[in-house]
């Protein structure tokens, strides 16, 4: 079986330390065709035996992965948690997770809104005790579904990068497990006659000694531990790392058996397998340390697969290194070279993200498009394609889409709706000699929601934003978020020339486009770009229905860079009354109380009286609430002054306009995981339509 297919299958199954049974089941099923027996140790490690002649050799790779463990409940569908294994705290804010209760539960680790972040706390990493998982479930259902002690994993987005490299979570050490399964397949092909146990051990990530306990009752002559180790990446030391794609790493350390290391090097040379050396000055930090001191001691060697971004949801390995690890072990055990082509099956599709699905369809389709500020073309094209026949449109010099739709009557005052098409994103500013991409943010993005993420370039190529592994960091490094200047996008390129083939300076990158419905009755939507495809979707919905009054619809560009498109389009349209349809930040998360929450999900659209750029027309503000009350629509206002939108530009254009803003409350704005309540979206559409009808014939 191809190692790429093996890794894809193995990484898709959860197996956090102490709860590895699902992953162990899959590994046991995959290895069974190549073994005489497959059993479990008392602690759950998989032991696959090739019953042959001679002393027993053990090959070990751990099956567990790092994750989270649920510790308590909080009100409004939140869960407290702690880390299970060496989780980097810099990764957690805004991360998507899957909690494994009686059923898998989707959630998001809440991140504090910018308006609640104190100046002295900017750039600091939140303590785990200050974080919580937002599930969107009622408290009653959450307690029925999730128990204290249940495990959770960060959600992975498997990606195929350049040069066949792959990025996902749990490659530590599912890539080692894949190498062992492939080794068993090669041994069967070559009619191996030796006595061998392949061990997929538990609890390595929590120093649980799953390897040595699994074979404690056996007389083991020698053992080889297979794990991952550090590949070269920005911020790492050359003497502590190896090159991705240049072969497995043979460990050299005081605790490891020197003669076995020499025989591995000889086997690699005879089979023409590229290898690298990993020099350590004591213990190895792997299960090799436990095997060495098991009972009276086991001669042990260590083979490591180079990996970038260890202990992150965007770990990177080269499958060729995994294949060569298997060939090296098979050559060593057979005592003869196992020759082969150092490639993997390029037809295997490692990326597993399905096309977004779910209702409401128009909002999903709009958010699935990439429209970073200055590159709104795809969004604009979609809107034009879906305009009704009775609407007239034109595109101005900046790219704003201006649509006129006739109603049954002309309004007393010219009315216009505004929503922006653009989203926050990244722009490529420099390509390094090693092929990584430097970038700058377009729009206000907290670095906390960038680390550990996958992105998509304008060319369609995938990239990941990783960090130096936690193992190589100093304690103070883990208390501070990295500066944007220290982050890079890794596309799998080996040099500048390869990177330039998929990214040029000034090109853009957008967040992952996974559309998720979650929470009670799937009321919550999680997606990138809800700011402000929500407003675009509401306006398109209104355009597709009969209107009482003539109305102008303005889909603006570059709002995230300072409401640029609204300045010129508002001047051209020259409305008397303008309603800006937007999203706004809700702070109704665990640990935030009172007025600091600003607004609440599920309590209807938000009508603002003031933000940092605009004091809204008081009569329009009052009219909006009067309409909501008349038609029994939920409606709310913000309990603090924060944020801004196109209103300021519209209000001040030309001779000026009276402005109101109607927004949907959203958590985690300007991130890949913006969240809203579907009922608020429906109420926003209804309120906007009814407000237009009310204002149309007002004097």
N, C-alpha and C positions, 0 to 999 in steps of 0.2 A: 504494500500500500504506500502511496506517495506520502512523504513526510508533511507536505503542505496540507493535504487532506486530513492527516492524522492530527496536526496541530489545530486546524479549524474545528474538528469534531471535539477534541479534548477541551479547548478553551471555551467552548460554548456551554459547558456544564459547570455549575457552581460546586465548589469544594473548599470552603473556608476551613481553616484549621479547627479540628475537633468535630467537623460536620462534613466529612469528605465522601460520604457514602455514594452520592449520585455520580461524582467524578470517578470514584473507584469502580463503580459498576460499569461505566463506559470503557474505562481502561481495561478492565478484565475481559469484557466482550471483544475488544479489539485485539488483544494479545492471544486469546484462546486458540485460534486456528494454528498457531505456531508452537504450542506447548503441549505437554502430556497431561498437565493438571493445573488448575487455577484454584487457589484457596484463599482464605482470609485469616490474618492473624487475629488474636484476641482483641486488638485495638483497631482493627479494620484495615490494616495494610493489605494490599494485594500481593500474593506470593504465587508467581507462575513458574512451574518447574519443567525443565528438560531433563528427564531421568536418563542419565548416561553413566559413563564409567569415570573412575578417578575421583579426586578430591573435589569438594564443592566450591564453586565460584559464585559470588553474589554480585549482581549489577543492581544498583539502587538509583532511583530518581523519585523525588517526593511528589506526591499527588496533590498536596494541599496548596492553597493560595492565601495571600493576605486578604483581610476584609474587615468587617465591623461586627460588633456584637451589641444587641439591643439591651439597654439597661433599665429603661423606665418609660412611662407614658407622660405626656403633657396634654393640656387641653387643646381642643380644636384640631385634632388629628395629627399631632406631632409626637415624635419618638426621640428619646435621648439614647445615646450610644457611646461606645468606646471602641478603640481600635483592637483588632485581633491580628497580631503580627506587626511588622515594621511599616506602618502606614505613615506617609509623609503628611503632616498637618497642613502644609502649604497647598495641598491639592483639594482640600475638602469643600471649601465654600462654593456653593452653587453646583456641586456635583450631583448627577443623577445616580440613584441607587436602586437595587432590587432587594427587598427584604423577603426572606424565605420563611414565611409563617405557614399557616395551613394552606395557603396559596401564595404565589409570588405577588408582592405588593410593590408598585412603583412609587418612588418618592424622590424628593429633591432636598439636599442639605441646604437649609436656609442660609441666606447671606443678607447681612444688614444693608438696608437702603443707604445710599450716599448721604441723605439728609440727616441720618442718625449717627453717622460716623464722626466722632470727635477728631479735631485736627491732630491731636497728639497720637491718635490711634491709626491714622492713615498709614498704610503700608505694613501694619503689624498683622501677624498671623493670629487668628482667633484660637483660643483654647478650645479643645474638644468639648469641655464641659459647657461651653457657651453656644454650642451648635446643636441643631435638632433636625430631624428628618420630617419634611412636610409631605404627608401622604394624601391629603385631601379627603380622608375618610372621617366619618363621624366617630366620636369617642367610643361609642358602644361597639360599632363594627370593628374598629381597630383592636379593641381588647379581645374580641372574639377571634380575630384573624392572626394577630401577632402576640407572641409571648416574650417575656424577658428571657434572654439567653439565645433567642433566634439570631441567626447570622444574616448578614447583608453583604453584598458586593457592590462596588462601583460599577455602573453600567458601561459596557465596552462597545466601541464602534470599530469592528475589525476593518483594517484598510490594507490594500495592496499598494506598496510604494514602488518607486523606481528600482530597477535591478532585481526585481523579484522579492525584495525585502517586505516584511509584513509587520504590521503594528496592531497590537491589541493588548488586553490585560491577561493575566494568568499564564503568560509564556514562561514565567518563573513558577513552576518548573515543568509545565506541560510540554515544553519543547524537549526537555530531557526525557519525559515519559515517551514522547513520540520517537525519540532516538532509540530507546530501549525496545519498543515494539518493532521498529524497523530492523534493529539488530537481530531480534528473534526470527524475523522473516528471512534475513540473509543467512542465518545459521541453518535454518531448515532447508533453504535452497542448496547449501553446501554440505548437507548431510552430517551436521555436527554430532559427535558422539560423546561429548563431555557431559559432566554433571553440573547443571547450572540452575540458579534461581534468579529470576527477574523480580525485583521488589519495587512496588509503587507505594512508598511509605507515607505515613500520616504525620502531621504535627511538626514538620520541620520548621515552619515559620514561627513557632512559639517555643522552640527549643524542647520539643516534646519527645525527642529520641525515638521516633517511630521506626527507624531503620534497625537499630541494634536490638530493640525488643522483639521485632518481628522474626529475627533469625537467632534469638538467644539460645534456643534448644538445639540448634544445628552446629555441626563441626565445620566451620567455614575456613577454607584454606586461604582464600584471598577475596578481596572485594574491590569494586570500582564504583565510586559515587559519581553520578552525572548530574550536574547542576548548571546554572548560568553564572556568568561573571561579567565584569564591567568592560564594556566596549568604549572606545574613545568617543567623546562627545564634548561640546563646549564646557569648560570649567573643570575638566578632569585632568589628572596628572598622567603623563605618558607611561611612567613606570608602574602605574596601577591598572593600566587598561591594555586591551588588545584591539586589533582592527576587525571591524565587522566584515564578514565575507572572506577572511583569510585563514579560515580553519579553526578547529577546536583548540582549546587551551589545555595543555598538560600541566598539572600542578606540581610545583617543586616547593616542598615545605618540610620542616623538621618532623612533623607528625606523619608525613606520607612516606610510603615505602619507596626508597630510591631505586631499587632494582626493577620494580614494576614500572616506574616512570621511564627508565632506560629502555625496557622492552617495548613500551608504548611508542617511544620515539623511533625505535628500530622498525616496528610494525608499520608506522606511518611512512617511513622512508621507503620501505619495500613496496608498499601499496601506492606510493606516489600521492599521499594525502597531505595537503598542507596543514601544518600545525604551528601553534604559537606556545610560548612558555609563560606560565603565570607563577611568579616568584613571590612566596609569602614567608614571613619571618617567624611564624608560629603556628597557631591554629588556622583553619581554613574558613570557619564560619558556615560549614556545610555538615551534612550527615556523615561525611568522611571522618570528622572528629569523633563522633560517637562509635562508629564501627571500629576505629583504631583501638579503642580502649574497651571493647566488648569482651567480657570474660577474661581470658588470658591474653587478649590482643589479637587483632586480625590485620595482616598486611593489607594495606589499602592504598589505592591510587585515586586521583581525582581528575576527571575530564570536565571542562566547563565550556559552555556555548556562549560566545560573546553576545552581550545584550546591552542596548541603550535603554535609558529611562527605567531602570529596574524599580519595581514596586510602584508602578504607575499604570493607569489604564491605557497607556500608549507605549508599552514596552515594544522594542524593535529587535527582531532577529533576522538573520539571513538563512532561509531554509537550506541552502547549500551547506552551511556550517552544521546543521542538524544531520543532514544526510552523511556528511563526512565523519561526524561523531559516530554514527552507526557503523560505517565502513571500518573505522579505526577499531572499534571494540570487536567486530566480527573478525578482522584480520588478526588481532591479538589472541583471541580465543582459539581460532582455527590453526594458528601457527603458520599461516600462509596468507599472502596478499589477497584481499578482496578488491579486485579492480572494478572500476565503474566510471561512468561519466559524472562529473561533479555538477549535476544540474538537477532540477526538480521539474515536475509536470507543470508546464506553464498554462495548461488548459484549466487547472483548478482555480476557481474563483474564490479568493479568500474573503473579499469584501462581502458582508452579509446584510447590509442595510437594505431593507425593502423600500420600494417606493412608498412615500407617505400615503396613508389611507385614513379615512374617518370623516365625520361631519363636524362642522359645516364645510361642504366641499370647496366653495369659492375661497373661503379664508385659508383652507389648507393649501390649495393650489397657489394662491398669492404668496403665502409664506415660504413655499417650497422654491420659489424663484429667488435668485440672488440679485439684489439691487442695492449694493453698497453705494453710499453717497457719491454721486458723479457717474455711476454706472447703473442708472435706473431703467435702461432700455427694455430689458425683458419684462419688467413689471408694467411699463407703459404699453408695450405691445400686447400683453395679455388683456389689459383694460380696454384697449381700442378694439381688440377682436371680440370682446363681449359686450360692447355698447349696443343698445337697441337701435333699430333703424331710424327712429324718430329723433335721435340725438345728433347734433352737429358738433364736430370737434376740430380743434387745431392744436398744433404743438408749437410753442414759442421758442425763441432763440436759446433759452437755457435748458429746454427740455420739459417744461411744465406742460401737462395735458389739460386743456381747458375745454369743457364740454357744456353746451347749451341744450337745455331740454324745455320744450314748451309745456305749460300746464293748461288747465281749463281757462285760466284767467291770468292777466298781468297783475303782479303784486303792487301794492301801494308804494313800496320801497324795493329797490333792486336787492335781491337776496343771493348769497353765494355760500356754498359749503367748501371747506378746504380740508384736505388730508394729504400727508406726505408719503411719497412712494419709497423713499430711501430708507436704509437700515444702517446700523453701525457695522463696522468691519475693519479690515486691515489693508494697508497698502505696502507693497514691497519696496524697500528703500536701498537694499544692498545685498549682494550675493557674495558669500565668503569663498575662499579658496577651497574649503572642504565641502562646498555644495549646500550649505545651510543658508536660509533666507532671513535677513534682518527685516524688521517691519515697524510701522508706526500705526497707531490706532486712528480710525476715522470715526469721529464721534467719541463720546465719553465712555470708555470701557475700563473697568476695574481690572488690574492685572490678576486679581484673585480668580476671575472667571476665565482666564486664558490658559493657565497651566494645566497640563494633562488633557488638553483638548485636541480634537481632530478638526481640520479646516479643509475647505475646498478652494483651489485656485481657479482663476478665470479660465485657465486652459483645461480645467476638468481634473487635473492631477490632485491627488490627496496629499495632505501633509499633517504633521503632528507637532504639537508644542510641548516638549518635555522639559524635565529638570535634571540637574546632576543628581544621581541616586542619593537617597537619604544616608546610605552607609558611608558615603564619602564627604558628608557635610559636617561642619562643626556645629555644636549645639546652638550657637547664636545664629547660624544660617537659617535654622528652622523657625526662628521667631519673627523673621522679616520676609515679606513677599519680595520676590525679585523685581528689579526695575525692568521696565519694558526694554531698555537697551541691552539687558542681559538675556532676553528671550530670543529664540530663533524658531523658524519652521523647518522641520526636517522632512524632505520629500523622498528620501532614500538615495539621493545623488551621492556619488563618490567624489565629485569635484565640481568646480564652477561651471564647466562646459555642459555637464549633464543637467545641472540645475537651470541653466539658461534656456535649455530646450523646453522647459515647462513654465518658466516664470521670467518675466522681464521687469526691469525697474519701472515702477509706476503701475504695475498690474495689481489686482486686488485679490483678497481672500475673504471668504465668508464662513460663518459658523456651520456646523453640521445641521442638516435639515430633517431631523427625525420628529415627526408630528405624533404626539402622544395624548390620548384621552385617559384620564385617571380620576381617582377619588370616587365619592358617592355617585353612583349612576353615571359614571364617566362625565361628570359635569365640568371637570377642569380640563383645560387645554394647555399643553406645554409645547412650545415651538419657538424657534428663532423668529425675528422680524415681525412679531405681533405689533410692535411699535414701528410703523403705524399701518401695517396692512389691515388692521382692524378698521381704521377709518376708511381706507380704500374699499374694503368689502362692504361696509355699510352704505357708502355712496353709490357703489355699483348696484347694490340691491335696490336703492331708491330710484336709480336711473331706469331700472327694468320694470318699474311699476308706474301706473298713471299718477300724475302730480296735479294738485289743485292749482298751483301757481308756477309761472315761469321761474326756473332756478338755474343758476350757473354752478357747475361742479368743477373744482380746481384740484387737480392731483399734482402736488408740488415736488420739486427736487431739492436735495441738499439741505433739508431741515436740520439734520444732525450736525451740520457744520456752521449753523448760525442762521437758520431760516432764510437761506439765500433765495431759493426759488419763489418763496412767498412774497418777497419784496417787489419783484418785477411783475409777477402775475397779478397781484392785488392792484398794482398801479394800472395795469391794462384793463382789468375787469371793472375796477372802480365801484365796488358794491356799497350800498348804504348800510346793509346789515350782513355780517359774516358770522357763520358758525364754524368753529374749528373742531373737527372730530379727531380724537387722539386717544392715547393711553396715558395713564398717570401712575405714579409709584404708590403702591400700597405697602404699608409697614406692619400689616396685621400678622406678624409672625411670632413665634415663640420668644418670650422675653421682652416684648415691646408692649407697652400699655398706654391707655389713655389717648390724648391728642397726638402723641408721637406716631401713632399708627397711620395718621393722615386720612386714609380711607380703607374700606373693607371689601374683600371679595364677596360677591353674592348679595350685596346690598343695593344693587342698581347702579346706573351710570352716575358719574361724578360731574357735577356742574360747579365750576370754579368761580370764586369771587375775585381771586387775585393769585398771581404767581410771581416769579422773580422778574418777569418781563412785562406784565400786563396787569392793569386794574380793569376788570371786565365791566361792561355796561350793566349798571345795577337793575335797570328795568328789564333787560333781557334775562338776567339772572333770576329775578323774581317771577317772570313769566314762565320760564322753564319749570320751576317748582310748582307753579299753579297748574300748568298743563299736566305734570306728573300726578299731582293730587287728584285732578278731575278724572283722569283715566285710570286711577289706582295703579300707577306704575311706581315701583321702588325707585328712589332717587336719593342721592347724598351729595354732600359737599366735602371739601378737604378741611381738615382741622388744623392745618398749618400752611404757611406760605413756602412753596418750594417748586423747583423746576421751571420749565418754560416750553414754549412751542411756537408755531407759526403766528400766533395771535398778535404778537408785538409788531411784526412786519406788516401784517394786514391792517392793523389798527392805524398805523402811521403812514401808510402809502397814500400818495396823492393828497386829496383833501380830507382823508381819514374815513374810518368806518366804525360803526358800533359793532363790538365783537362779543361773542359768547363762546365758551368752550365746553363741549360735552365729551367726557372721556370714559373709557373702561378702566376700572381698577386692575392693576397688574402687579404681581410680585416678580422680583428679580429682573427688573428692567435692564436693558442694554447688556444682555447676556445670552448664551445659547438656550436658556431654560426659562424664558418668560412664561408666566402662568396667568390665566384669567378664568373666570367663571362663565360658562356658556349662557346662563340666564341673564347676566349683565349685558352680554352682546345683543341678545334679543331685545332687551328693554331699551338699549341705546338706539337701536334701529327704530323702534316704535316711538320713542320720545322725539327723535330728530324729525320724523315725518309729521308728527302731530304739532310740533313747535313751528315748523314751516307753515303749516296750515293756519295756525293761530296768528303768526306774524304777517302773513301775506296781505291781509286787509286791515291791519292796524294803521291808524293815522300816525 
